[in-house]
Amino acid sequence: MTKTLYENEQRKREFFEHLKGAQGFSQDSVNKFAEAIGQWQIFTDNEDFASFNKSKATAFVDWLHSRASKTESGQLALVTQDNYLRRVQKFFKWLSEQSGYRNRK
């Protein structure tokens, strides 16, 4: 396992613990966050979370919009896209408050 992947997994675990403990989310809700963050990791090919920037966020929105799905339309529903975006946004907002990620650009 690479160092970046290991650190990403540690950050995700800390975030999930934060959601369950401090935020009071159920395990099902935490699983939905894990799914959304997993979509981000697929999009970035498991890049370091610290490499997040505005252009990647915009590209992620475009990627979700054009991503193939098993629905009749062949695309993700807008509600699903919105849910992924809200959850990923909450994760990166939390991450930006963590030591080592505060001042990265």
Beta strands, then each sheet from edge to edge (+ up, - down):
end
